[in-house]
Structure formats: structure tokens, C-alpha cells
């Protein structure tokens, strides 16, 4: 902004010196005097004398105004002779011509503009309007907040507004435009605590966000609810399950300490808190009561936590559950180098199962429907169910969160996974359950399992495999001091944890029943005495023979089970499993395996074993006369029987078992040290049984024979596999003879190592 130069007063120059006036010579007067009297006409002499008008007067110099000096001027250096300077528009400070404001005033204006913009933004931004939950009281009100209420009554002097069942106030003034039942946004003008009155006024806001205001309670951990019965509490946790009953909606909430059941009721059979979904992190306020012998919270409010608090709570719960899921450090039941090398994987499997229990996921166990598989499943069942019942508040927890199902085939079939997925997705839809953890026992390791596992992984279902079948080629190996400490196989891409003795240099002689019992012991050490004889039953049922088997037999003997009795138990398990088919037979198998109902065990074994022997004898009478026996030039004793023609159908023993019994009879005649192979076949299948001698001396392996047949007769649709000395093969009926011919040819071509 331009203004007069303060130095030169707008002249453009300043006085720098003085000099003698040239006009008057420094006298200050002009040279000629001025006669005053000569200028007055007609004035008397007396008047002239009186006023002294007759004398001469000096005339001041016009150039210097009588000073005798004149100023010497120089261009004003402040304004450079313009007479004007540029000053700050706000403070008047001199500044350069290119600016209108000085630096400080410009910064001040920017700051004021920022504050103004922020004020305008706040004024135009959406306001938070609070809706009180059902338990908020007058003491929870804040004058600085806006509230949403409902008009319940109107009078000439104002309208009564209800904010919840506990808080209401009077909105004074003209309320002619309002009706009963209208929602209105108000602010508080005064709170009269002693009189329990609140004065309100309407808040005219167009842009606002509705927020729920919950009563402030200190957080209570779920494991402390027992101490707070009859009191209002607040818990924070993750929603693990939502179940709609004919009455209230039941929410299962988990925090870092335990799990609680929350009952919420609006209308009978109608979903409460419809905005709350599975996996949400919520804050619940309610009264602690007891229902059906279990502690339960009757919810007064339930709200989702914001992202920041939800993430914080998630990390807190996750860390706590990871610590709880870590299995205890317990010794194995037996001494075993293979088990020691498998220990990291076994602990991982135990940790994953324990974590799934803590997460409120169903444990879905699939096992092979033979003695080894059933021992695996029962051992796991006895370890898992007590933990589920301990952690979950529901009386029916073991039925909601645990399922055990047998599989006919020694691999995870498509039929199995379709059932499992169907039930899991239905439970998720109907009962609000999380997707399960699938635990495959005595199956799951082979390439035949991959198709079913792929389907499970599409739904991101976690899968744990504990098996002893050959998994095929080891793709990678971790070798230390000549021992394999870890390996990967084809199926590992589709499972989350794979426990198999082959992955650490072991073989199928260490049964799935033994490994599963050891993992069950890691999961829940309290079941040790209940299940420690099961590995021996599994070993005898699977005809396993190794150092670990001897130790397991010794453990069972200490418990009072002789080897002969254990063998009877294994045979009775197989016998009963045939008739149970796809049922788990929980109570019956518990009795047979002597893990429960011990008073009925002896009678059950006696009854079943008699019938077992009777049916086996009947089958062998039909089968043995029809065995075709040959000794090949390579020294292998080969036996073949058509079990479709020369064995009873649709009864126990099934074709696979029949082949095994025939094979045992041949071994009794020739000796177990002989290289013997028995093949029982039907129109579209074959069952192999072989002695260890033929495997050790000739490298006989059912899985390799099946692979060879796939290449030699690709049009036969061949499938199958199993252990090295026990397994099966499937093919198209029309090409059965060609396949069998090639199988025989392959066995004949084997040579001693």
C-alpha cells in the first residue's frame, strides 16, 4: 500500500544544509526600505506622529523569509524522490514494492485463514448424534453432545422427549410443529441432578452421523464372570458363534481368558443385533446370571468395536490363545528315533488342534474304518472332547464342536469331502458356526487324497494329516548325519500340517494309531492312562512289527492287556466297524476298546469274538479250496483267488479282509519268512497282501505296481494304492483280465536285490 514518505513528508527531498541567502546577502531584508508614511494620504501630522507613520521600515527578504539563510535540498533516500513509500497493509511496516504485506502479517493471515477454514469445515462437517443404549442414566449425559430422542407427550409449554427408558427431558418452547412419536435431535440446556430433570432444546442439524452411546463400565474378563453373578458387567471379545433359538439369540463370545454365552432377546425367534456378524469384535454390557447350570450374560447392549480397538483386541486375544494353544512338554509313551524326528510336526499338529478348540471351530475327524484308523480317532476324541467342554459354555458343546466319521477307503474320498463340506457350510448357515478344522487320521497322505483336499482348500479350511501310508516320492529332503529330519511330498501343497513317518525316514510299521495317540497325549496329557493301550491295538490290527510295537505291547501289558486279548480287541473292532459302516459308534467302540464302560468290556469282546470267528471260518471254508497257487521262477509264492465267485457277498469279512485271512493261512503253511504274495480279485478290483520278505528281497511295493499298471493299461482307468505289502487296485471291469495278466507279469519279473 502507498503512503507519504515519513522522512520527506511526501516532497521527495530533504534539507541537508543551509547557505547564505543570495537575495539579501544574509541580512534577511531587502535592500530598499519601505516608507510607510508615503502610503497614507490625508492623514494629519499628529496622527502620523502618534502611530509613527513617518519613519522607514525594513522589508523581510522574500527569498529566505527574513532568515538570511536558505535550505539546501537533496533527493530523499527513503523514497528515492517519489515522495511515497510501500507499507504493509496491516501493520504499516515499510516493505518492498513487490509485496502488499510484510512476512509476519502474511504468516498471520495464513494462520487465520487456516483457522477459519477449519472452523468452516467443522461447521459444515457431519455432527455426531448419539442414541442412548437401554442402560444409560442421567449421570452419563454430556452437555456438549447432541442426542436423538422421541417425543412422548406434548403440552403448551413444551414437549417431553424420551432418550431411553431411563432418561427423558422437557424441550421447552413452541412445539406446535411436533407430534407424539416424532424423532427429534436435541441438545441439553441444563441438567438438574437433584430434581432428576433435564431441559432440552431442538438442534437444527442437517448433516449428522448416528452413534450409539453405551454406559461406561470397566472391562471384566470372561473367566471372572462367576464372581459377578447378579451384577452388570462389560465384556469385550470376538463373536465365535451365533445361534438363533425359538426364543433369544445366543452369541458365543471369546476373549483372551475364556468363552461366554450371551443371550439377547427382542422378539421370540427373531434375530437380535442383526448387524453383528461372525468374527466381529464387540463390546457387550449385561447382567450375569445362570442358565441350565452354566453362567450366562443377559445382554442389555452389544456394539461393534471401532477398527482401532478391534485390531488391538484381536492382537490381545491372538497372543493369549497362541500361548494357551502351545502343547505341554511331555515325554512320548515309548522311546523312538522316528518319533523324536517327527516331534516338531507332532507338536505343530497338537497346537493347531488346541488352537481350533480355543477359536470355537469344530474338530472334524476323518479316519480309515479299520482297527488302526478307529484307534486313531478314538484316541483323538478322548483328548479333544474334555477340552471342548471345559472351554465352551454350552451343555451340548461336544455335539456342536466335535464330529468323528470313518472313511471306507484308506484315503480321503470325494464322497467324504462332499459330506464334510455340506455339513460344515450348513452348520455355518444354520448355527452360525465357523468352518471346521479337518483332521485326517490313517489317511490323507497319498496322491489319491489330493482331489478331495483341493475342494476343502477352496473354502480355506485348515487340514491336519496324521498318517502312515506311503506318500509317494519325496520332493525335498532335510538330511542331517545321514538321517532324514524332514521332507515334502505332493500332498503337502494342500494340507497345513502333515505328520507321517515316511517324512523322517520311517515306514508304515509305526502306525497311525500310535502317532495319533502320542499327539492326543500332547493335546491333553490327562488322557494318558485312558488311551495308552490303543497303539498296541492299532499295531496288531495293522500287522505292524517294529521296536515301537514291542514297547507299546509292554505298556498295554502293564495295564492288564495280554497280546492275545489285544488281538481280539483289534479283530472285534474290525468286525463291528463292518456293520457300523459310516457311523462312528462312539459308545460301542469305547466299550470294545476299553476306554469307557469297562464293566461291559469283557462281555462285549466275548460275544463279538465268537461271532467273528464263526463268520471268518464260514468264509474260509468257501475260499480256501479255490486258491490258485503258483511258485514263480524268481522264487515268489503267488496265490490268487476270485473273491467275487468264491466268497460270501455282503457279509463279514469283506473281500479285502477275506484276502487277508487267506494270506494268513498260506503263511501258516509256508512260513512267514517266505516271499508270498496273495491277490484276491473281483470283476473291477484287486486286493494285495504280501509278506515283508517279498518286500525286502524283491522290492515288492503295491504303490509301484499300481503306478506301473497305470502306464501299461492306461485305458483301464486304474486307481489304488496303500502300504508296501497291503493295498488295492481298481479298474474297469471289461479290462479286468488284461490288468490282472499285467499284474501277474509284473510280479513274475521281480528279481532279488
Secondary structure, DSSP 8 states (H G I E B T S, - for coil): -EEE-TTTTTSSEEEEEEEE-TTTTTSSB-SS-EESGGG--S--HHHHHHTT-SSEE--B-TTTTTSSEEEEEEE-TTTTTSSEEEB-TTT--B--TT-SS-HHHHHHHHHHHHHHHHHHHHHHS-EEEEEE-TT--GGG--TTSEEEEEEEEEETTEEEEESSSS-EEEEES--TT--TT-EEEEEEEEEETTTTEEEEEE---SSEEEEEE-----B--GGGGGGGTTSEEEEEEEEEEEEE-SSSEEEEEE-SS-EEEEEE-SSTT--SSTT--TT-EEEEEEEEEEETTEEEEEEEEEEE--HHHHHHHHHHHHHHHHHHHS------SS--HHHHHHHHHHHHHHHHHHHHHHHTEEEEEEEESSHHHHHHHHHHHHHHHHHHHHH---TTHHHHHEEEEEESSSS--HHHHHHHHHHHHHHHHHH--EEEEEEEES-S-SGGGHHHHHHHHHTT-EEEEEE-S---S-SEEEEETTEEEEEE-GGGGG-SEEEEGGGGT--TTS-HHHHHHHHHHHH-GGGHHHHTTHHHHHHHHTT--SHHHHHHHHHHHHTT--HHHHHHHHHHHHHHHHHHTTS--HHHHHHHTTSS-HHHHHHHHHHHHHHHHHHHHHHHHHHGGG-EEEE-TTS-EEEEEETTTSS-SSSSS-HHHHHHHHHHHHHHHH-TTS-EEEEEE-SSEEEEEE-HHHHHHH---HHHHHHHHHHHTGGG--EEEESSSEEEEE--GGGHHHHHHHHHHHHHT----
